[in-house]
Amino acid sequence: MSGPGKANDLLAQIPKSEKGLPPVHLWNPAFCGDIDMRIARDGTWFYLGTPIGRKPMVKLFSTIIRRDGDDYFLITPVEKVGIKVDDAPFIAVSLQVEGEGEEQRLRFTTNVEEEVEAGADHPMRFVIDPQTQEPSPYVHVRANLEALIHRNVFYQLVDLAVVREVDQRKWLGVWSGGEFFPIGLEP
């Protein structure tokens, strides 16, 4: 179910909204198959193997993405198509820090200009690759969707890290929205 017009057909089905995101969680159209669309680990969107160079188009597609289990879909009121996501559908590309200590607030901006403040509703998690020991940090954006935190932004987080005892172990981590997010054990 792919072809040059398929992406444009999907875009034409997105209801126009003055504010907020489309209510994809309320839409349950029939599954129409997979299309040749992929979001690479670096946040680049591809259609038919070619990067989508138009940022407004990527931003629009990003408003209709939904994750059900381990699968990702683009959803409109009348169509549900599967896409491939290599890691996370978004990349947190910048960080604003307000306050300090337990009162600190960390606000991330994604590659599609969506802002999210880490806290109870938008937790961060840090996954360590068991073989390479490389961290993969994430922040929850919305409804089962996360942003991979860009390496430069991760380094900013590490600079903000403090030591806190959790379960009788000393962890390096960061505060945001009254929540402590452990990055790793203190060396």
Contact map, one row per residue, 1 for C-alpha under 8 A:
1110010000000000000000000000000111100000000000000000000000000000000000000000000000000000000000000000000000000000000000000000000000000000000000000000000000000000000000000000000000000000000
1111010000000000000000000000000001110000000000010000000000000000000000000000000000000000000000000000000000000000000000000000000000000000000000000000000000000000000000000000000000000000000
1111111000000000000000000000000000000000000000010000000000000000000000000000000000000000000000000000000000000000000000000000000000000000000000000000000000000000000000000000000000000000000
0111111100000000000000000000000000000000000000010000000000000000000000000000000000000000000000000000000000000000000000000000000000000000000000000000000000000000000000000000000000000000000
0011111110000000000000000000000000000000000000000000000000000000000000000000000000000000000000000000000000000000000000000000000000000000000000000000000000000000000000000000000000000000000
1111111111000000000000000000000000100000000000000000000000000000000000000000000000000000000000000000000000000000000000000000000000000000000000000000000000000000000000000000000000000000000
0011111111100000000000000000000000000000000000100000000000000000000000000000000000000000000000000000000000000000000000000000000000000000000000000000000000000000000000000000000000000000000
0001111111110000000000000000000000000000000000000000000000000000000000000000000000000000000000000000000000000000000000000000000000000000000000000000000000000000000000000000000000000000000
0000111111111000000000000000000000000000000000000000000000000000000000000000000000000000000000000000000000000000000000000000000000000000000000000000000000000000000000000000000000000000000
0000011111111100000000000000000000000000000000000000000000000000000000000001001000000000000000000000000000000000000000000000000000000000000000000000000000000000000000000000000000000000000
0000001111111100000000000000000000000000000000000000000000011000000000000000000000000000000000000000000000000000000000000000000000000000000000000000000000000000000000000000000000000000000
0000000111111100000000000000000000000000000000000000000000000000000000000000000000000000000000000000000000000000000000000000000000000000000000000000000000000000000000000000000000000000000
0000000011111110000000000000000000000000000000000000000000000000000000000001110000000000000000000000000000000000000000000000000000000000000000000000000000000000000000000000000000000000000
0000000001111111000001000000000000000000000000000000000000000001000000000001100000000000000000000000000000000000000000000000000000000000000000000000000000000000000000000000000000000000000
0000000000001111100001000000000000000000000000000000000000000000000000000000000000000000000000000000000000000000000000000000000000000000000000000000000000000000000000000000000000000000000
0000000000000111110000000000000000000000000000000000000000000000000000000000000000000000000000000000000000000000000000000000000000000000000000000000000000000000000000000000000000000000000
0000000000000011111111000000000000000000000000000000000000000000000000000000000000000000000000000000000000000000000000000000000000000000000000000000000000000000000000000000000000000000000
0000000000000001111100000000000000000000000000000000000000000000000000000000000000000000000000000000000000000000000000000000000000000000000000000000000000000000000000000000000000000000000
0000000000000000111110000000000000000000000000000000000000000000000000000000000000000000000000000000000000000000000000000000000000000000000000000000000000000000000000000000000000000000000
0000000000000000111111000000000000000000000000000000000000000000000000000000000000000000000000000000000000000000000000000000000000000000000000000000000000000000000000000000000000000000000
0000000000000000101111100000000000000000000000000000000000000011000000000000000000000000000000000000000000000000000000000000000000000000000000000000000000000000000000000000000000000000000
0000000000000110100111110000000000000000000000000000000000000011000000000000000000000000000000000000000000000000000000000000000000000000000000000000000000000000000000000000000000000000000
0000000000000000000011111110000000000000000000000000000000000000000000000000000000000000000000000000000000000000000000000000000000000000000000000000000000000000000000000000000000000000000
0000000000000000000001111110000000000000000000000000000000000001110000000011100000000000000000000000000000000000000000000000000000000000000000000000000000000000000000000000000000000000000
0000000000000000000000111111000000000000000000000000000000000000010000000000000000000000000000000000000000000000000000000000000000000000000000000000000000000000000000000000000000000000000
0000000000000000000000111111000000000000000000000000000000000000000000000000000000000000000000000000000000000000000000000000000000000000000000000000000000000000000000000000000000000000000
0000000000000000000000111111100000000000000000000000000000000000000000000011100000000000000000000000000000000000000000000000000000000000000000000000000000000000000000000000000000000000000
0000000000000000000000001111110000000000000000000000000000000000000000000000100100000000000000000000000000000000000000000000000000000000000000000000000000000000000000000000000000000000000
0000000000000000000000000011111000000000000000000000000000000000000000000011111100000000000000000000000000000000000000000000000000000000000000000000000000000000000000000000000000000000000
0000000000000000000000000001111100000000000000000000000000000000000000000000011100000000000000000000000000000000000000000000000000000000000000000000000000000000000000000000000000000000000
0000000000000000000000000000111110000000000000000000000000000000000000000000001111000000000000000000000000000000000000000000000000000000000000000000000000000000000000000000000000000000000
1000000000000000000000000000011111000000000000000000000000000000000000000000001110000000000000000000000000000000000000000000000000000000000000000000000000000000000000000000000000000000000
1000000000000000000000000000001111100000000000000000000000000000000000000000000111000000000000000000000000000000000000000000000000000000000000000000000000000000000000000000000000000000000
1100000000000000000000000000000111110000000000000000000000000000000000000000000011100000000000000000000000000000000000000000000000000000000000000000000000000000000000000000000000000000000
1100010000000000000000000000000011111000000000000000000000000000000000000000000011100000000000000000000000000000000000000000000000000000000000000000000000000000000000000000000000000000000
0100000000000000000000000000000001111100000000111000000000000000000000000000000000110000000000000000000000000000000000000000000000000000000000000000000000000000000000000000000000000000000
0000000000000000000000000000000000111110000011111000000000000000000000000000000000110000000000000000000000000000000000000000000000000000000000000000000000000000000000000000000000000000000
0000000000000000000000000000000000011111000011100000000000000000000000000000000000111100000000000000000000000000000000000000000000000000000000000000000000000000000000000000000000000000000
0000000000000000000000000000000000001111101111000000000000000000000000000000000000011101100000000000000000000000000000000000000000000000000000000000000000000000000000000000000000000000000
0000000000000000000000000000000000000111111111000000000000000000000000000000000000001110000000000000000000000000000000000000000000000000000000000000000000000000000000000000000000000000000
0000000000000000000000000000000000000011111100000000000000000000000000000000000000001111000000000000000000000000000000000000000000000000000000000000000000000000000000000000000000000000000
0000000000000000000000000000000000000001111100000000000000000000000000000000000000000000001000000000000000000000000000000000000000000000000000000000000000000000000000000000000000000000000
0000000000000000000000000000000000000011111110000000000000000000000000000000000000000001111000000000000000000010000000000000000000000000000000000000000000000000000000000000000000000000000
0000000000000000000000000000000000000011111111000011000000000000000000000000000000000000000000000000000000000000000000000000000000000000000000000000000000000000000000000000000000000000000
0000000000000000000000000000000000001111001111100011000001000000000000000000000000000000000000000000000000000000000000000000000000000000000000000000000000000000000000000000000000000000000
0000000000000000000000000000000000001111000111111111000000000000000000000000000000000000000000000000000000000000000000000000000000000000000000000000000000000000000000000000000000000000000
0000001000000000000000000000000000011100000011111111000000000000000000000000000000000000000000000000000000000000000000000000000000000000000000000000000000000000000000000000000000000000000
0111000000000000000000000000000000011000000001111100000000000000000000000000000000000000000000000000000000000000000000000000000000000000000000000000000000000000000000000000000000000000000
0000000000000000000000000000000000011000000001111110000000000000000000000000000000000000000000000000000000000000000000000000000000000000000000000000000000000000000000000000000000000000000
0000000000000000000000000000000000000000000001111111000000000000000000000000000000000000000000000000000000000000000000000000000000000000000000000000000000000000000000000000000000000000000
0000000000000000000000000000000000000000000111101111100000000000000000000000000000000000000000000000000000000000000000000000000000000000000000000000000000000000000000000000000000000000000
0000000000000000000000000000000000000000000111100111111011000000000000000000000000000000000000000000000000000000000000000000000000000000000000000000000000000000000000000000000000000000000
0000000000000000000000000000000000000000000000000011111000000000000000000000000000000000000000000000000000000000000000000000000000000000000000000000000000000000000000000000000000000000000
0000000000000000000000000000000000000000000000000001111111000000000000000000000000000000000000000000000000000000000000000000000000000000000000000000000000000000000000000000000000000000000
0000000000000000000000000000000000000000000000000001111111100000000000000000000000000000000000000000000000000001000000000000000000000000000000000000000000000000000000000000000000000000000
0000000000000000000000000000000000000000000000000000011111110000000000000000000000000000000000000000000000000000000000000000000000000000000000000000000000000000000000000000000000000000000
0000000000000000000000000000000000000000000000000001011111111000000000000000000000000000000000000000000000000000000000000000000000000000000000000000000000000000000000000000000000000000000
0000000000000000000000000000000000000000000010000001011111111100000000000000000000000000000000000000000000000001000000000000000000000000000000000000000000000000000000000000000000000000000
0000000000000000000000000000000000000000000000000000001111111110000000000000000000000000000000000000000000000001100000000000000000000000000000000000000000000000000000000000000000000000000
0000000000100000000000000000000000000000000000000000000111111111000000000000000000000000000000000000000000000000000000000000000000000000000000000000000000000000000000000000000000000000000
0000000000100000000000000000000000000000000000000000000011111111100000000100000000000000000000000000000000000000000000000000000000000000000000000000000000000000000000000000000000000000000
0000000000000000000000000000000000000000000000000000000001111111100000000000000000000000000000000000000000000001000000000000000000000000000000000000000000000000000000000000000000000000000
0000000000000000000011000000000000000000000000000000000000111111100000000000000000000000000000000000000000000000000000000000000000000000000000000000000000000000000000000000000000000000000
0000000000000100000011010000000000000000000000000000000000011111110000000111000000000000000000000000000000000000000000000000000000000000000000000000000000000000000000000000000000000000000
0000000000000000000000010000000000000000000000000000000000001111111000011110000000000000000000000000000000000000000000000000000000000000000000000000000000000000000000000000000000000000000
0000000000000000000000011000000000000000000000000000000000000001111100011110000000000000000000000000000000000000000000000000000000000000000000111000000000000000000000000000000000000000000
0000000000000000000000000000000000000000000000000000000000000000111111111000000000000000000000000000000000000000000000000000000000000000000000111000000000000000000000000000000000000000000
0000000000000000000000000000000000000000000000000000000000000000011111111000000000000000000000000000000000000000000000000000000000000000000000010000000000000000000000000000000000000000000
0000000000000000000000000000000000000000000000000000000000000000001111100000000000000000000000000000000000000000000000000000000000000000000000000000000000000000000000000000000000000000000
0000000000000000000000000000000000000000000000000000000000000000001111110000000000000000000000000000000000000000000000000000000000000000000000000000000000000000000000000000000000000000000
0000000000000000000000000000000000000000000000000000000000000000001111111000000001110000000000000000000000000000000000000000000000000000000000000000000000000000000000000000000000000000000
0000000000000000000000000000000000000000000000000000000000000000111101111100000001111000000000000000000000000000000000000000000000000000000000000000000000000000000000000000000000000000000
0000000000000000000000000000000000000000000000000000000000000000111100111110000111100000000000000000000000000000000000000000000000000000000000000000000000000000000000000000000000000000000
0000000000000000000000000000000000000000000000000000000000001001110000011111000111100000000000000000000000000000000000000000000000000000000000000000000000000000000000000000000000000000000
0000000000000000000000010010100000000000000000000000000000000001110000001111111110000000000000000000000000000000000000000000000000000000000000000000000000000000000000000000000000000000000
0000000001001100000000010010100000000000000000000000000000000001000000000111111100000000000000000000000000000000000000000000000000000000000000000000000000000000000000000000000000000000000
0000000000001100000000010011100000000000000000000000000000000000000000000011111000000000000000000000000000000000000000000000000000000000000000000000000000000000000000000000000000000000000
0000000000001000000000000000110000000000000000000000000000000000000000000011111100000000000000000000000000000000000000000000000000000000000000000000000000000000000000000000000000000000000
0000000001000000000000000000111100000000000000000000000000000000000000000011111110000000000000000000000000000000000000000000000000000000000000000000000000000000000000000000000000000000000
0000000000000000000000000001111110000000000000000000000000000000000000001111011111000000000000000000000000000000000000000000000000000000000000000000000000000000000000000000000000000000000
0000000000000000000000000000001111100000000000000000000000000000000000001110001111100000000000000000000000000000000000000000000000000000000000000000000000000000000000000000000000000000000
0000000000000000000000000000001011100000000000000000000000000000000000111100000111110000000000000000000000000000000000000000000000000000000000000000000000000000000000000000000000000000000
0000000000000000000000000000000001111100000000000000000000000000000000111100000011111000000000000000000000000000000000000000000000000000000000000000000000000000000000000000000000000000000
0000000000000000000000000000000000011110000000000000000000000000000000110000000001111100000000000000000000000000000000000000000000000000000000000000000000000000000000000000000000000000000
0000000000000000000000000000000000000111100000000000000000000000000000010000000000111111100000000000000000000000000000000000000000000000000000000000000000000000000000000000000000000000000
0000000000000000000000000000000000000111100000000000000000000000000000000000000000011111000000000000000000000000000000000000000000000000000000000000000000000000000000000000000000000000000
0000000000000000000000000000000000000001100000000000000000000000000000000000000000001111100000000000000000000000000000000000000000000000000000000001000000000000000000000000000000000000000
0000000000000000000000000000000000000010101000000000000000000000000000000000000000001111111000000000000000000000000000000000000000000000000000001111000000000000000000000000000000000000000
0000000000000000000000000000000000000010001000000000000000000000000000000000000000001011111000000000000000000000000000000000000000000000000000001111000000000000000000000000000000000000000
0000000000000000000000000000000000000000001000000000000000000000000000000000000000000001111100000000000000000111000000000000000000000000000000000111000000000000000000000000000000000000000
0000000000000000000000000000000000000000011000000000000000000000000000000000000000000001111110000000000000000110000000000000000000000000000000000011110000000000000000000000000000000000000
0000000000000000000000000000000000000000000000000000000000000000000000000000000000000000011111100000000000011110000000000000000000000000001000000011110010000000000000000000000000000000000
0000000000000000000000000000000000000000000000000000000000000000000000000000000000000000001111100000000000011110000000000000000000000000000000000000110010000000000000000000000000000000000
0000000000000000000000000000000000000000000000000000000000000000000000000000000000000000000111110000000000011100000000000000000000000000000000000000010010000000000000000000000000000000000
0000000000000000000000000000000000000000000000000000000000000000000000000000000000000000000111111000000001111000000000000000000000000000000000000000000010010000000000000000000000000000000
0000000000000000000000000000000000000000000000000000000000000000000000000000000000000000000001111100000001110000000000000000000000000000000000000000000000000000000000000000000000000000000
0000000000000000000000000000000000000000000000000000000000000000000000000000000000000000000000111110000111100000000000000000000000000000000000000000000000000000000000000000000000000000000
0000000000000000000000000000000000000000000000000000000000000000000000000000000000000000000000011111000111000000000000000000000000000000000000000000000000000000000000000000000000000000000
0000000000000000000000000000000000000000000000000000000000000000000000000000000000000000000000001111101110000000000000000000000000000000000000000000000000000000000000000000000000000000000
0000000000000000000000000000000000000000000000000000000000000000000000000000000000000000000000000111111110000000000000000000000000000000000000000000000000000000000000000000000000000000000
0000000000000000000000000000000000000000000000000000000000000000000000000000000000000000000000000011111100000000000000000000000000000000000000000000000000000000000000000000001000000000000
0000000000000000000000000000000000000000000000000000000000000000000000000000000000000000000000000001111100000000000000000000000000000000000000000000000000000000000000000000001111110000000
0000000000000000000000000000000000000000000000000000000000000000000000000000000000000000000000000011111110000000000000000000000000000000000000000000000000000000000000000000001111000000000
0000000000000000000000000000000000000000000000000000000000000000000000000000000000000000000000001111111111000000000000000000000000000000000000000000000000000000000000000000001111000000000
0000000000000000000000000000000000000000000000000000000000000000000000000000000000000000000000001111001111100000000011000000000000000000000000000000000000000000000000000000001110000000000
0000000000000000000000000000000000000000000000000000000000000000000000000000000000000000000000111100000111110000000011000000000000000000000000000000000000000000000000000000001110000000000
0000000000000000000000000000000000000000000000000000000000000000000000000000000000000000000000111000000011111000001111000000000000000000000000000000000000000000000000000000000000000000000
0000000000000000000000000000000000000000000000000000000000000000000000000000000000000000000111110000000001111100001111000000000000000000000000000000000000000000000000000000000000000000000
0000000000000000000000000000000000000000000000000000000000000000000000000000000000000000000111100000000000111111111100000000000000000000000000000000000000000000000000000000000000000000000
0000000000000000000000000000000000000000000000000000000000000000000000000000000000000000011111000000000000011111111000000000000000000000000000000010000000000000000000000000000000000000000
0000000000000000000000000000000000000000001000000000000000000000000000000000000000000000011110000000000000001111110000000000000000000000000000000000000000000000000000000000000000000000000
0000000000000000000000000000000000000000000000000000001001100100000000000000000000000000010000000000000000001111110000000000000000000000000000000000000000000000000000000000000000000000000
0000000000000000000000000000000000000000000000000000000000100000000000000000000000000000000000000000000000001111111000000000000000000000000000000000000000000000000000000000000000000000000
0000000000000000000000000000000000000000000000000000000000000000000000000000000000000000000000000000000000001111111100000000000000000000000000000000000000000000000000000000000000000000000
0000000000000000000000000000000000000000000000000000000000000000000000000000000000000000000000000000000000111100111110000000000000000000000000000000000000000000000000000000000000000000000
0000000000000000000000000000000000000000000000000000000000000000000000000000000000000000000000000000000000111000011111000100000000000000000010000000000000000000000000000000000000000000000
0000000000000000000000000000000000000000000000000000000000000000000000000000000000000000000000000000000011110000001111100100000000000000000000000000000000000000000000000000000110000000000
0000000000000000000000000000000000000000000000000000000000000000000000000000000000000000000000000000000011110000000111111111000000000000001100000000000000000000000000000000000110000000000
0000000000000000000000000000000000000000000000000000000000000000000000000000000000000000000000000000000000000000000011111111000000000000000000000000000000000000000000000000000111100000000
0000000000000000000000000000000000000000000000000000000000000000000000000000000000000000000000000000000000000000000001111110000000000000000000000000000000000000000000000000000011100000000
0000000000000000000000000000000000000000000000000000000000000000000000000000000000000000000000000000000000000000000001111110000000000000000100000000000000000000000000000000000000000000000
0000000000000000000000000000000000000000000000000000000000000000000000000000000000000000000000000000000000000000000111111111000000000000001111000000000000000000000000000000000000000000000
0000000000000000000000000000000000000000000000000000000000000000000000000000000000000000000000000000000000000000000001111111100000000000001100000000000000000000000000000000000000001000000
0000000000000000000000000000000000000000000000000000000000000000000000000000000000000000000000000000000000000000000001100111110000000000111100000000000000000000000000000000000000001000000
0000000000000000000000000000000000000000000000000000000000000000000000000000000000000000000000000000000000000000000000000011111000000000111000000000000000000000000000000000000000001110000
0000000000000000000000000000000000000000000000000000000000000000000000000000000000000000000000000000000000000000000000000001111100000011110000000000000000000000000000000000000000000110000
0000000000000000000000000000000000000000000000000000000000000000000000000000000000000000000000000000000000000000000000000000111110000011100000000000000000000000000000000000000000000000000
0000000000000000000000000000000000000000000000000000000000000000000000000000000000000000000000000000000000000000000000000000011111001111000000000000000000000000000000000000000000000000000
0000000000000000000000000000000000000000000000000000000000000000000000000000000000000000000000000000000000000000000000000000001111111111000000000000000000000000000000000000000000000000000
0000000000000000000000000000000000000000000000000000000000000000000000000000000000000000000000000000000000000000000000000000000111111000000000000000000000000000000000000000000000000000000
0000000000000000000000000000000000000000000000000000000000000000000000000000000000000000000000000000000000000000000000000000000011111000000000000000000000000000000000000000000000000000000
0000000000000000000000000000000000000000000000000000000000000000000000000000000000000000000000000000000000000000000000000000000011111100000000000000000000000000000000000000000000000000000
0000000000000000000000000000000000000000000000000000000000000000000000000000000000000000000000000000000000000000000000000000000111111110000000000000000000000000000000000000000000000000000
0000000000000000000000000000000000000000000000000000000000000000000000000000000000000000000000000000000000000000000000000000000110011111000000000000000000000000000000000000000000000000000
0000000000000000000000000000000000000000000000000000000000000000000000000000000000000000000000000000000000000000000000000000011110001111100000000000000000000000000000000000000000000000000
0000000000000000000000000000000000000000000000000000000000000000000000000000000000000000000000000000000000000000000000000000011110000111110000000001100000000000000000000000000000000000000
0000000000000000000000000000000000000000000000000000000000000000000000000000000000000000000000000000000000000000000000000001111000000011111000000001100001000000000000000000000000000000000
0000000000000000000000000000000000000000000000000000000000000000000000000000000000000000000000000000000000000000000000000001110000000001111100000111100000000000000000000000000000000000000
0000000000000000000000000000000000000000000000000000000000000000000000000000000000000000000100000000000000000000000001000111100000000000111110000111100000000000000000000000000000000000000
0000000000000000000000000000000000000000000000000000000000000000000000000000000000000000000000000000000000000000000001001111000000000000011111011110000000000000000000000000000000000000000
0000000000000000000000000000000000000000000000000000000000000000000000000000000000000000000000000000000000000000000100000100000000000000001111111110000000000000000000000000000000000000000
0000000000000000000000000000000000000000000000000000000000000000000000000000000000000000000000000000000000000000000000000100000000000000000111111100000000000000000000000000000000000000000
0000000000000000000000000000000000000000000000000000000000000000011000000000000000000000000000000000000000000000000000000000000000000000000011111000000000000000000000000000000000000000000
0000000000000000000000000000000000000000000000000000000000000000011100000000000000000000000000000000000000000000000000000000000000000000000111111100000000000000000000000000000000000000000
0000000000000000000000000000000000000000000000000000000000000000011000000000000000000001100000000000000000000000000000000000000000000000000111111110000000000000000000000000000000000000000
0000000000000000000000000000000000000000000000000000000000000000000000000000000000000001110000000000000000000000000000000000000000000000011111011111000000000000000000000000000000000000000
0000000000000000000000000000000000000000000000000000000000000000000000000000000000000001111100000000000000000100000000000000000000000000011110001111100000000000000000000000000000000000000
0000000000000000000000000000000000000000000000000000000000000000000000000000000000000011111100000000000000000000000000000000000000000001111000000111110000000000000000000000000000000000000
0000000000000000000000000000000000000000000000000000000000000000000000000000000000000000001110000000000000000000000000000000000000000001111000000011111011000000000000000000000000000000000
0000000000000000000000000000000000000000000000000000000000000000000000000000000000000000001111000000000000000000000000000000000000000000000000000001111111000000000000000000000000000000000
0000000000000000000000000000000000000000000000000000000000000000000000000000000000000000000000000000000000000000000000000000000000000000000000000000111111100000000000000000000000000000000
0000000000000000000000000000000000000000000000000000000000000000000000000000000000000000000000000000000000000000000000000000000000000000000000000000011111110000000000000000000000000000000
0000000000000000000000000000000000000000000000000000000000000000000000000000000000000000000111100000000000000000000000000000000000000000000000000000111111111000000000000000000000000000000
0000000000000000000000000000000000000000000000000000000000000000000000000000000000000000000000000000000000000000000000000000000000000000100000000000111111111100000000000000000000000000000
0000000000000000000000000000000000000000000000000000000000000000000000000000000000000000000000000000000000000000000000000000000000000000000000000000001111111110000000000000000000000000000
0000000000000000000000000000000000000000000000000000000000000000000000000000000000000000000000100000000000000000000000000000000000000000000000000000000111111111000000000000000000000000000
0000000000000000000000000000000000000000000000000000000000000000000000000000000000000000000000000000000000000000000000000000000000000000000000000000000011111111100000000000010000000000000
0000000000000000000000000000000000000000000000000000000000000000000000000000000000000000000000000000000000000000000000000000000000000000000000000000000001111111100000000000110000000000000
0000000000000000000000000000000000000000000000000000000000000000000000000000000000000000000000000000000000000000000000000000000000000000000000000000000000111111100000000000000000000000000
0000000000000000000000000000000000000000000000000000000000000000000000000000000000000000000000000000000000000000000000000000000000000000000000000000000000011111110000000000010000000000000
0000000000000000000000000000000000000000000000000000000000000000000000000000000000000000000000000000000000000000000000000000000000000000000000000000000000001111111000000001110000000000000
0000000000000000000000000000000000000000000000000000000000000000000000000000000000000000000000000000000000000000000000000000000000000000000000000000000000000001111100000011110000000000000
0000000000000000000000000000000000000000000000000000000000000000000000000000000000000000000000000000000000000000000000000000000000000000000000000000000000000000111110000111100000000000010
0000000000000000000000000000000000000000000000000000000000000000000000000000000000000000000000000000000000000000000000000000000000000000000000000000000000000000011111000111100000000000000
0000000000000000000000000000000000000000000000000000000000000000000000000000000000000000000000000000000000000000000000000000000000000000000000000000000000000000001111111110000000000000000
0000000000000000000000000000000000000000000000000000000000000000000000000000000000000000000000000000000000000000000000000000000000000000000000000000000000000000000111111110000000000000000
0000000000000000000000000000000000000000000000000000000000000000000000000000000000000000000000000000000000000000000000000000000000000000000000000000000000000000000011111000000000000000000
0000000000000000000000000000000000000000000000000000000000000000000000000000000000000000000000000000000000000000000000000000000000000000000000000000000000000000000011111100000000000000000
0000000000000000000000000000000000000000000000000000000000000000000000000000000000000000000000000000000000000000000000000000000000000000000000000000000000000000000011111110000000000000100
0000000000000000000000000000000000000000000000000000000000000000000000000000000000000000000000000000000000000000000000000000000000000000000000000000000000000000001111011111000000000000110
0000000000000000000000000000000000000000000000000000000000000000000000000000000000000000000000000000000000000000000000000000000000000000000000000000000000000000011111001111100000000111110
0000000000000000000000000000000000000000000000000000000000000000000000000000000000000000000000000000000000000000000000000000000000000000000000000000000000000000111100000111110000000111110
0000000000000000000000000000000000000000000000000000000000000000000000000000000000000000000000000000000000000000000000000000000000000000000000000000000000000100111100000011111000011111000
0000000000000000000000000000000000000000000000000000000000000000000000000000000000000000000000000000000000000000000000000000000000000000000000000000000000001101110000000001111100011110000
0000000000000000000000000000000000000000000000000000000000000000000000000000000000000000000000000000111111000000000000000000000000000000000000000000000000000000000000000000111111111000000
0000000000000000000000000000000000000000000000000000000000000000000000000000000000000000000000000000011111000000000011100000000000000000000000000000000000000000000000000000011111111000000
0000000000000000000000000000000000000000000000000000000000000000000000000000000000000000000000000000011111000000000011110000000000000000000000000000000000000000000000000000001111100000000
0000000000000000000000000000000000000000000000000000000000000000000000000000000000000000000000000000011100000000000000110000000000000000000000000000000000000000000000000000001111110000000
0000000000000000000000000000000000000000000000000000000000000000000000000000000000000000000000000000010000000000000000110000000000000000000000000000000000000000000000000000001111111000000
0000000000000000000000000000000000000000000000000000000000000000000000000000000000000000000000000000010000000000000000000000000000000000000000000000000000000000000000000000111101111100000
0000000000000000000000000000000000000000000000000000000000000000000000000000000000000000000000000000000000000000000000000011100000000000000000000000000000000000000000000000111100111110000
0000000000000000000000000000000000000000000000000000000000000000000000000000000000000000000000000000000000000000000000000000110000000000000000000000000000000000000000000011110000011111100
0000000000000000000000000000000000000000000000000000000000000000000000000000000000000000000000000000000000000000000000000000110000000000000000000000000000000000000000000011110000001111100
0000000000000000000000000000000000000000000000000000000000000000000000000000000000000000000000000000000000000000000000000000000000000000000000000000000000000000000000000011100000000111110
0000000000000000000000000000000000000000000000000000000000000000000000000000000000000000000000000000000000000000000000000000000000000000000000000000000000000000000000001111000000000111111
0000000000000000000000000000000000000000000000000000000000000000000000000000000000000000000000000000000000000000000000000000000000000000000000000000000000000000001000000111000000000001111
0000000000000000000000000000000000000000000000000000000000000000000000000000000000000000000000000000000000000000000000000000000000000000000000000000000000000000000000000000000000000000111
